[in-house]
Amino acid sequence: MAKPKLMIVVGSVREGRIAEPIANWVRDAATADGRFGIDLVDLKELALPMMAEPNHPRARKYTKQHTIEWSQRVEAADAFIFAFPEYNHSYSPAIKNALDYLALEWDRKPVGFVNWGGNSGGTRAQAALKPVVAALGMVLTHGLIEINFPGTHLADGVFTPNEQQANVLQLMLDELVTLDETLSPLR
Ligand SMILES: Cc1cc2nc3c(=O)[nH]c(=O)nc-3n(C[C@H](O)[C@H](O)[C@H](O)COP(=O)(O)O)c2cc1C
């Protein structure tokens, strides 16, 4: 049987973002885990303009090539990890824009969040995106990751998690496997 495909989304697009090394840590851990096919999506490279489709995404009447390609890529994924920062007590706009472009492609699929920020560790960004993914029919893992001041875990462009963060990521991967098994018949 084919491995479930895990899409890891780099949810910040600004110059000098820490999202990239954090997402690389997640990708390397998921690759070492061995249970997934991995698709790392960098929203900076994807470069979707602000939501520009004329029709509601549930109609799937996409008019732009970038949307058709994004739809096919998300449709092919079985599970997700969204890595995104806290901006002004909420989520980054890039992650919301990427979600809003599509609808049914996200439905009945599991997702885990990896967040970061200052003292809060990105908990407000995390809380703000929960109702968004619920509206899209996604199912959130129990295990979620918050990272305080992630720059202090960075050396030569490599993010090194503490033991607790590494453990929770492993639990998240376990949950994504079991949730995918449970949810895939409902798609
Ligand atoms: C526009 C902006 C707003 C921010 N607002 C918050 C905030 O509300 N809470 C917080 O903990 N950190 C905040 N930060 C700090 C970010 O968490 C920190 O810069 C982090 O590196 C951003 O992730 P990125 O580097 O992947 O973009 C903010 C940063 C920016 C650029």
The ligand as an SDF file (V2000), in Angstrom:
LIG
                    3D

 31 33  0  0  0  0  0  0  0  0999 V2000
    4.1270   41.6430   11.6330 C   0  0  0  0  0  0  0  0  0  0  0  0
    4.5940   40.8980   12.8580 C   0  0  0  0  0  0  0  0  0  0  0  0
    3.7720   40.7710   13.9290 C   0  0  0  0  0  0  0  0  0  0  0  0
    4.1790   40.0330   15.0460 C   0  0  0  0  0  0  0  0  0  0  0  0
    3.3110   39.8690   16.0890 N   0  0  0  0  0  0  0  0  0  0  0  0
    3.6410   39.0170   17.0820 C   0  0  0  0  0  0  0  0  0  0  0  0
    2.6930   38.6900   18.0890 C   0  0  0  0  0  0  0  0  0  0  0  0
    1.5730   39.1640   18.1130 O   0  0  0  0  0  0  0  0  0  0  0  0
    3.0480   37.8050   19.0470 N   0  0  0  0  0  0  0  0  0  0  0  0
    4.2910   37.2160   19.0590 C   0  0  0  0  0  0  0  0  0  0  0  0
    4.5600   36.3970   19.9370 O   0  0  0  0  0  0  0  0  0  0  0  0
    5.2170   37.5140   18.1380 N   0  0  0  0  0  0  0  0  0  0  0  0
    4.9140   38.3930   17.1440 C   0  0  0  0  0  0  0  0  0  0  0  0
    5.8280   38.6900   16.1580 N   0  0  0  0  0  0  0  0  0  0  0  0
    7.1550   38.1050   16.2810 C   0  0  0  0  0  0  0  0  0  0  0  0
    7.2020   36.8300   15.4500 C   0  0  0  0  0  0  0  0  0  0  0  0
    6.6700   35.7560   16.1670 O   0  0  0  0  0  0  0  0  0  0  0  0
    8.6500   36.5250   15.0470 C   0  0  0  0  0  0  0  0  0  0  0  0
    9.1360   37.6380   14.2880 O   0  0  0  0  0  0  0  0  0  0  0  0
    8.7640   35.2780   14.2150 C   0  0  0  0  0  0  0  0  0  0  0  0
   10.1110   35.1230   13.8060 O   0  0  0  0  0  0  0  0  0  0  0  0
    7.8830   35.3790   12.9730 C   0  0  0  0  0  0  0  0  0  0  0  0
    7.9630   34.2010   12.2100 O   0  0  0  0  0  0  0  0  0  0  0  0
    8.6730   34.2350   10.7660 P   0  0  0  0  0  0  0  0  0  0  0  0
   10.1030   34.6420   11.0450 O   0  0  0  0  0  0  0  0  0  0  0  0
    8.5720   32.8320   10.2700 O   0  0  0  0  0  0  0  0  0  0  0  0
    7.9380   35.2130    9.9170 O   0  0  0  0  0  0  0  0  0  0  0  0
    5.4640   39.4450   15.0740 C   0  0  0  0  0  0  0  0  0  0  0  0
    6.2950   39.5890   13.9510 C   0  0  0  0  0  0  0  0  0  0  0  0
    5.8770   40.2950   12.8660 C   0  0  0  0  0  0  0  0  0  0  0  0
    6.7880   40.3940   11.6520 C   0  0  0  0  0  0  0  0  0  0  0  0
  1  2  1  0
  2  3  1  0
  2 30  2  0
  3  4  2  0
  4  5  1  0
  4 28  1  0
  5  6  2  0
  6  7  1  0
  6 13  1  0
  7  8  2  0
  7  9  1  0
  9 10  1  0
 10 11  2  0
 10 12  1  0
 12 13  2  0
 13 14  1  0
 14 15  1  0
 14 28  1  0
 15 16  1  0
 16 17  1  0
 16 18  1  0
 18 19  1  0
 18 20  1  0
 20 21  1  0
 20 22  1  0
 22 23  1  0
 23 24  1  0
 24 25  2  0
 24 26  1  0
 24 27  1  0
 28 29  2  0
 29 30  1  0
 30 31  1  0
M  END
$$$$
